[in-house]
Amino acid sequence: MQKSVTEKLTGGEAAVKSLHKHKISTLFCIPGVQNDWFFNALYDLGDGIRVIHTRHEQGAAYMAMGYAQASGEVGMFSVVPGPGLLNASAALATAYALNAKVFCLTGQIPSQAIGKKLGVLHEINNQLDILKSLTKHADRANCPDDVPRMIDEGFRQMHSAMPRPVALEIPMDILAAKAMVNISGDIAPGYQPPVDHQQLAAAAQLLGQAKRPMIFVGSGAQDVSAQITELANQLQAPVIGYRTGKGILDARHYLSLQQPAAKDYWMQADVIIAVGTNMRVPVQKWAKQHLPKIIRIDVDPSSHNKFIKPALAITAQAQQALPLLLEQLAHCNIERPSRESEMTKIRSDWDKKVSVLDPQMSYLKIIREELGEDGIFVDELTQIGFASRIAYPAYKPRTYITTGYQGTLGYGFQTAIGVKVARPDVPVISVCGDGGFMFGVQELATAVQHKIPVCVLLFNNNQYGNVQEMQRNDYDGRVIATDLHNPDFIVMAASFGAQAIRANNFDELRSAIRASQKVDVPTIIEIPVGDMPSVNQFR
């Protein structure tokens, strides 16, 4: 047990000391009058927490989300209340969809004014209720001594069962007030549901006797890549990771399949095991034609029956359940011939099908080659991003960053900055359309000022391209509100102090990506494009 320390502190000092105790090393933020005493304490701490101040609250929150997604650690951001928090809310909603460990520390108006509708600066109705709707857990500190206890609880909640964002609001008078505050030396471990060994044994028996098993993985399996690989090898079962599951099994492994390519195999499968994923598309669409027995391993018990009732529902953290499942499977698995030839043909056939998505496939090939073994790809709501979901080969967990089901336009560039902060040792490429990029263009200033050398591939067709494509093809050419007037991106990016390059062909793109690895500022590579084949044909 670590020693507790009681001392007289402001609420701001209590917050900073608590974050430091929890080993928060980076904070994405914008200061403001409601948070002054918090930032005073950050200043006094010195270099203990790196402060990356952004140009918009959405940028701070997206960067924290990118940091969390790339590292698996907590991404921390701080904003002022009211409009500041609302500006960050889209990122909080996206982090919730991704089960990301994001901690929002927001200011609040003076305690005595909350709920009085006095028109205090940045006052909004029911801020705490808004936070609760966007997070797993949210609270308000009512005195300085509440602060460390509530921060501790926020971390415990994030590390318990399903990881999702949490929030704490601290009124400005509480940040400024001094009181005797207890900073506990202990960090409470997160709660994980106990593993039901009988259910695991039943799952092992079902899998062990299956003739054509399949494995689906999602964000809940990010930390069990080695165990998923072993399970796939033992069962000779294909592994499907769509968006948040990409890279859990190395895409170069013959048992790795892109989700659409796995549909025909599903129609013959007898047992499916889903680890940390809801399998939304297969269970809502494919299961109508053929329903194999489904085994679910998920830390959230409410997810088991969301779309379809499984044969076995195991509530457990994948890190705890998978080693035990493998141990049980070793005693009951039938002898299995290699499926390498069969899977190689499925993979080859899929590659031929998606080859019609050109130039997307050519761009993705260059990106994959230039990122190397450990590089990280950040997708977006753009034709390159859409193609990447069904064709990009991710080699390792946490190297394909996505919005999951939330599909948040404009998140990518800002999120990629946080990814690069978390992983400065590897190349990070963000693919953006001109529409989405302009949502967060101001964060070029942040990346330049803090020397964050993220590489942005900016595909410019002067449109909200995907929306316009649907307007033309699905709504009889009713094109409205989707043509865009853009700046000269090269001149604009250079004016921020970024490296700016225009790539008019594949060779120039490859050279530009390599140039991005030689500077300590962001690189914007503008790629003029026209219409591209729609990914919608592979729905």
N, C-alpha and C positions, 0 to 999 in steps of 0.2 A: 504494500500500500504506500502510495506517494504521500508526502507531507502536504497538508493543506496550509495555505497562507492567508491570514486575515489582515487587511491593511486598509487605510483610508484612501479611496480612489474615486475619481469621477466615473460616471457611467461609461464615458468614452474610453478611459484607461482600462476599465474592467473588460470592455469588449475587445480591445487590442490585446491585452494580456491573455484573454481566453483563446482568441484565434491563434496567437503564438503558441500557446500550450498544445493546441490541436495541430501544430506543424503546418499551418497555412503559410505558404511562402510567397504567394502572389495574390494580389487583389486588383480586380478590374473595377474602375469606379469613375464617378464624376462627383466632386465635392459640391457643397451648397450649404446655406446658412443653417438648415436644420441639423446638419451633420458636423458642424464646426468642431465640436469637442472630440468627436471621434477622429477627425483628421489631425487635430492637435496632438493626440496621443500617438497616432501613426508617425508623425514627425519626430516626436520624442523617442520613439523606439529606434529610429535610425534605419539601418539596412535590414532589420529583422524580417520585414515583409516588403517585397517588391511592389510598388504602387504603379500600375499602368492606367493612366487616366485617358479616357476616350473622348470622342467628340459628340457622342449621343448615348443616351442610356441604353438603347437597344444594342449598341455595340458592346457596352460593358457586359451585358447579360449574355449575348451570343458568344463573346470571347470566353466567358466563364464556362459556358456549355461546351465549347470546343476543347478547352483545357481538360474538362472532366472526361469527355468522350475519348480523347487521345491518350490520357494517362490512367484512367480508372480511379483517379483521386478526386478530391472535392474541388470544384471550381467555385470561387468566391467572388461575389460582386456587391458593390454598395452604391445606392442611389438615394436621391432625395425623395420625399413622399409625393403623393398626388400625381402630377403630370410626369415626374421622373419615373415613378414606379410604373405608371401606365405605359410609358414609352418602352419599358423593359418587359412588358407583359407577354408579348408574342414569343420572346425567347424563353420565358418561363413555361409557357404552354408547350413549346417545342421540347424543352428539356423534360417536361412531364411525360410527353409521348414517348421519349427515348429512355425513360427510367434512368435519367442522368443525375449524378450527385452534384447538384448545384445549390449553393447556399446564398440566399438573397438577404442582405442586411440593409434595411431601409429605414430612413428617418421617419419622423411623424411630427405633427404639430404639437404645441404644448399640451401636456396631459389634461389640464383643466378645460381646454377648449374642444377636446375630442367629442364629437357628436352634438355640439351646441349650434352648429351652422352659423358661426359668427363671421364667416368670410375671412378666416385667417389664411395667410399666404400658404398655398399648396394644399388647402383643405379639400378633401373629397369625402363623400359619404361612404361609410362602411369599408374603409381601406383594409382592415383586417379580414373582413369577409371576402373581399376580392382576393387577397393573398391565400386564404384557405381554399378557394376554388381553383387555384393554380398550382397548389403544392400538396405534398403529403401531410405536412405539419406546419402550422404557423402560430406565432404567439406574439404578445406585446409585453415589454418590460415596464413595470410600474414603479420600480425603484432601482437604484444602482446594483443592489445585491441580487436582483432578479437576473441581471445580464449574464453573468458567467453560468448560472444554473440553466438558463434557457438556451444559451449557446451549446452547452454540454448536451442538452436534450435534443437540440437540432441535429447534432452530429450522431447521437445515438439512433435517432429516427432514420437518418440517411443510411446508416450501416446496418439497419435491421430489416430483415425480410426484403420486400421489394424496394430497391433504392430509387428514390424520386426526390425532386427538389424540396427544400424546406425554406422557411423564411422567419425572420424576426424583425419586428419594428420596434424602434426605441425612440420615444418622444424626445424632442430637443432639450427639454428641461431635465430629463433623466440623464441624458448624455453629459450635461453640464454639472449636475448635482454631485456633491461629494458625500460619501457615506462609508461606513465600515463594510468592506466587501470580502467575502470568502472565495478565494480561488482554489478550488479543490485540485490536488495533485493527481487525482485518479481520472482516468478516462473510461467511462462505462462501456463495456463491449456491446456491440449490437446484438439484438436477439435474432436467432435463426431457429425456425421450427425443427423439432427433433425428427430424425429420419425414421420412418416406419420400415423396419427391417423385413417384416412379413410381406409388405407390398413390394419392396425391392426384390425379394426372392421370387414373388409371383411374376414380376416384370422380367426378371432374368429367364425364368422358365418359358414365358411366352416368346421372348426374343430368341432364346436358344433353340426353340423348335420351329421358328418361322422359316419359311422357304424363300420368301422374297421381302425381307425387311427393308425399311427406309428410315433415315434419320433426318429430322428437321431441327435447325438450330436458330436461335435469335440472340438478342442482347444478353439474356440470362446465361448464355453459355460462353461469354467472352473470355472467362478466366479458366475454362476447362478444355482448351484447344488440344492439349496432349491426350486427355482422356477420350475426347470425341474421336480423335485420330485412331486411337487404339480400339475403340468400340467399332468404328467403321471397318477396320482391318479384320477384327475377329468375326464380324457378321458378314463381311463382304457386302456391306450395305451402302448405297449412295447417300451422300450428305448434301442437303440443300440449305443454304444460308442466303436468304433474300434480304437485301439492304442491311439491317442491323446484324445479320449473321454472317456476312461476307468475311472470308479470311479465317474463320474458326477452323475449318479444314483448308489447308493450302490448296488454292485453285489448280495447282499443277498436279495434284494427286488424282489418279484416274477415277477415284470414287467421288470426286467433287463435281456436282452438277449445278448449273444455273436453274432457277426455279421453273421457268416455262419448259425447259428441256426435260424436266422430270415428270411431266403430266402423264405421258404414256406408261411410264414405269409404275406410277401410282395406280393405274387401272388394273395392274396385275399384282400389286403388293398385298400381302396378307397382314403384316403388322407394321405400324408406324410408331416411332418414338419421337416425341417432340420435347426438346430440352430448351427451356427458357424462351419459348415462342408460342404465339397463338395460332400460327399457320393460317392467317386470315383468308388468303386466296384459296388454298386447297380445300379447307373445310367448308367454305361458303360456296365454292363452285365445283371442284372436282368430286367432292363427296356425294354430290347429287347423282353422279353416274356410278360411283363405286365407293363403298365405305369399308376400308380395312379396319382391323382392331387398332385402336389408338391408345398409346401409353403416353401420359403427360407427366413431365417433371418440371415443376414451377414453384417458386417460393411464394407466389401469391395464390392462395386457395380460391379466391374469387374468379380467377382466370380459367379454371378448369372447365367449367360448363358454359362459357360465354357463347360459343357458337355450336358446339356439339358435345354430347356426353361421351367421355372416353371410356374405354374398357377398364383402364386403371388410371387413377389420379394420385400422384405422389407429390405431396407438398413438402418441398425441401429445396435448399440451396444446391445448385448444381455441383459446386465444389465439394459438398459433403456427400451427395448422393452418387455421383459418377464413379468414384473409386470403389465404393461398396458394390455397385451394380456390376462393375467389371470383375470384381472378386467372385461374385455369385455366378456370373456368366461362364467363368472358366470351368465350372463344374457341370454345366448342362448344355453347352453349345454343341450342336451337331457339327460334323465334319463338313467343311464348305470349300468347294473349288473356287479358284480365283474368278472374279467377274471382270478382269481387266479388259479382255477383248470386247465383251458386251458394252462396258461403260465407255471404252475408247470410241466405239462406233457411235454411241449416243452423243458423246461430246463432239465428235467430228461432224455428225449430221447437224447438230445445233450451230456449230461454227459456220457451216455452209448456209444455213437459213438466215442467220443474222448478218451475213456478208452483204446483204442488200442494203443494210444500214450504212451506206457510205455517203459522205466522208466521216461519219461518226466513228466507225470502226478503225479507220486509219488514224484518226486523232487519238483514240484510246490506245492503240498499239504504240504510238510514239510516247504517250504519257507513261504507259506501263514500263517501257524500256528505260526511259530517262529517270523514273523514280527509283529504280534499283530495288534491292531486296527489301528494304525497310521503309521506303517512302510512303507518304500518306496522301490519299486522294480525297478531296472534299467535293461532294456532288452539289448540284443545284437543280432548280426547276428550269432546265434548259435541255435542248435535244441531246446534247452530249451527256448530260446527267441522266436523262431517261434511258439512253442506250447503255450507260454504265451499269444500271441496275440489273440488266439481264445479260450483260456481256463482259463487264470488266473483271479481270482475274485478280482478286486480292490474295496475297500470300500469307498474311498474318492477321491476327485479331487487332482491332483498333487501327487499322490502316485504311479503312473505307468509312468515311464520315458522312452521315446522311440525316435527313429530318425524320425518318421513319414515316408513320402514317400521317403526320401533321402536314407534310408537304408545304413548308413555309417559304414562299418566294422571298429572295433577298437575304436569306440567312447566311449564304455560303462564304462570301469573302470575309465577313466579320468573324464568323466561326473559325475560319482558317487561321486568322491571326492568333486566336487562343490556342489552336492546335499547335502552331509553330512555337508559341511560348512554352507549351508543355513539352514539346519534342524538338528542341533547337538542334539536335544532333542529326536529324534526318530531313530530306527535302519534303516540302509540303506544296502540293499543287491544288489550287482552287479553280474549278471550271465555272464560269458565270456567263449568262447572257447579258446583253446591254441593259435590259430592263431590270433584272434582279440586282446587277452590280450597282446601279444608281441608288438603290435603297440605302446603301451603306458607304457610298463613295467617300464620305468625309473621314472615314477611318483610315484612309491613306495617310492622313496627317499623323494619326496615332502610330501606325506602323513605321513611318519614317522617323518620328521623334524618338521612339523607343528601340529603333534598329531591329525590327522584326522582319527578316527577309523572306516573307511568303511570296510564292509565285502565283500570279493570277492569269489564267487564260480567258480572255474576254472575247467571246464570240459575238460579233456585232452584226445584226441584220436589221437594225433600226425598227424593231418590232417587239411587242410582247408575242413572240413567235408562236408558242404553243397555242395560245388563245386564238390568235388570228388563223392558224391552221384549222382549228375546229370551226371557227366562224365560216371559213370558206367551204370546208368539206361537209360539215354536219348541219349547217344552218343556211344553206343556199346562198353563200357568199355575202351574208350580212356582216360585212367588216365594219366594225365601229370601235373607236377608242383603243386601238391596238397599234397604230402607227406612232413611231416615236421620233422626236427631234433630239439628237444627241450632240454633246460637245465633241471637239477634236480630242479624243481620249489620249493621244500621245502627248499633245501639248499640255493638256490638263494634268496628267500624271507627272510629267516632268516638272510642272510648276509646284507640285507638292514636294519635290525632291526625290521622287521614286525613279527607278530605272524604267524607261518606257520604250517598247519595241513593237513595231508592226510586222507581223508575219503573214506573207501573202501566199506561201506554199509550205509544204510539209518540211522541206529541208530548212527553211528559215525558222519554222517553229522549233525544230530540234535544236538548232543553234541558239535560239532565244532562251529556251529552257536551260541550256547549259550555261548561258551567260548569267541567268538568275542565281546560279549557285556560287557566283564569284563576288557578290556584293553583300553589304550588310543592311540594305534597305529593300523594301518590296519591289517586285518587278511586275509591271503590267504589260502583258503581251496581247495586243489587239489583233484579232483574226477576223477580217471581213468575210462574211459568209452570206449565202443566199438560203433559199428553202432547202430543207433536208428531208429525207424519207421519214415518215412518222413511225415511232415505236408502237403506236396504238395497234398496228396490225398484228402484234404479238400478244395482245391481251388474252 
